[in-house]
Amino acid sequence: MATTFQKCKNDKKNPCARIRCGHPWTVRYREPGGRSGRQREKTFPTKRQAEAHGNKMEADKLTGVYLDPDRGKITVATWWAEWLEAQVLKPNTLRDYKGFANNYLIPTIGRKTLAGVTPNDVQRVVAALSDAGLMASTIGTRVIPMKAMFKAAVENDRIAKDPCRGLKLPRVASKAVDPDDIPTLEEVVQIAGRMPDEYRLIVWLIAGSGLRPSESFGVSEDCHRGDVLRVYRQTTEKGDGKGNRKALVPLKHRAEGDYREIPLADWLGEEIDRHREQHGTYALAGATGLLFATGTGALLTHEGFYYYWRKVMKALGFFYKPHDLRHFFASTMLAAGVSLLEVSRWLGHHSIRITADTYGHLVPDSWQRGRKAMQDAMRTRFRVIRGETLSASEAVARTA
């Protein structure tokens, strides 16, 4: 059991004779393990505080939730480095995590101990992100590693409570795509017509199969499989962690070797064949059969393609982004009655909820179907309320 006492009373050279001397109180207890458990002491201003701490330590031992106080004395900066080293992350994700830590996490709370971090402290990290002018959606993404790090601290018995529980983030605006950001069929045709011939197929791939721009840059001839387009990589200009600034990496939300397949319209398959016949293929970044490259023969990324995209937008007076061609694909599929589940799978979204939040309002006739359903459900009830006479069939239906 924990023992509470005043050390001043046990001072052999000069023991304190006053009963209420005002000196601090010490609580002494053992860690789990009986007599072999490590003996610990902690000092408090009052006897009540010392006894309360001793009782808590004994209760924690009985319930199996006792934590070694020294394990929480590690600094946030040290624990972050230890936690990050244990993670298996893609090069781009690792780069983003390190950027967040170096610019926001470490400068704000890096010198505090894990045990000393409070909910207000982690809230200050969010405030630092907000003060830097980051969008609400970006802030929500940036704090993901911080929340994971503190959760791991709890799971590794470093701290008892997660300070990120109840963390308040800026309100994120609706993810629903603005119909004004969706180019029409005529506009897609105009954009493709203005694009240099060696990059025209990129416009058709994004608009015709819903690829992300970076995914279209990594398409190779083996992706064309009859009436199916299989994609399994994308290009990046953030590097692959091996010293290469531009690289081919796995698809977003996918592991190495994963892929997704999209139904391929006949006209798009013909465009792929035409492009390959006229422009050939490239062997770059350890891959062969790539359909696109820069004018200097390097791997094509956003950096190289956007130069031509901006010129086309200026010439046509448009303000679209390449990603808006994906919106054209999704809206076209939904207008044709394709289910949200299928569209979500073809777009490569992490979950159908993302698809629903972005495109759910574009499902055709949904508003009219909603009106009709409510009208059918309540028609006879309101006629009764108004005192109108029901037909025999309506009366039977109402009774049923």
QUIJOJO-V751967 format. One record per run of one state. SS is the DSSP state (@ for helix, = for strand, . for the rest). FROM is the first residue (numbers start at 0). TO is the last residue. If there is no record, write none. Layout:
# QUIJOJO-V751967
SS,FROM,TO ; SS,FROM,TO
This chain:
# QUIJOJO-V751967
.,0,1 ; =,2,4 ; .,5,5 ; @,6,9 ; .,10,23 ; =,24,29 ; .,30,32 ; @,33,35 ; .,36,37 ; =,38,43 ; .,44,45 ; @,46,62 ; .,63,67 ; @,68,71 ; .,72,73 ; =,74,74 ; @,75,84 ; .,85,89 ; @,90,108 ; .,109,111 ; =,112,112 ; @,113,115 ; .,116,117 ; @,118,130 ; .,131,134 ; @,135,141 ; .,142,142 ; @,143,154 ; .,155,177 ; @,178,180 ; .,181,183 ; @,184,193 ; .,194,195 ; @,196,208 ; .,209,211 ; @,212,216 ; .,217,218 ; =,219,219 ; @,220,222 ; =,223,224 ; .,225,226 ; =,227,230 ; .,231,232 ; =,233,235 ; .,236,245 ; =,246,248 ; .,249,258 ; =,259,262 ; .,263,264 ; @,265,278 ; .,279,280 ; =,281,283 ; .,284,285 ; =,286,289 ; .,290,300 ; @,301,315 ; .,316,322 ; @,323,334 ; .,335,338 ; @,339,346 ; .,347,350 ; @,351,361 ; .,362,364 ; @,365,384 ; .,385,390 ; @,391,398 ; .,399,399
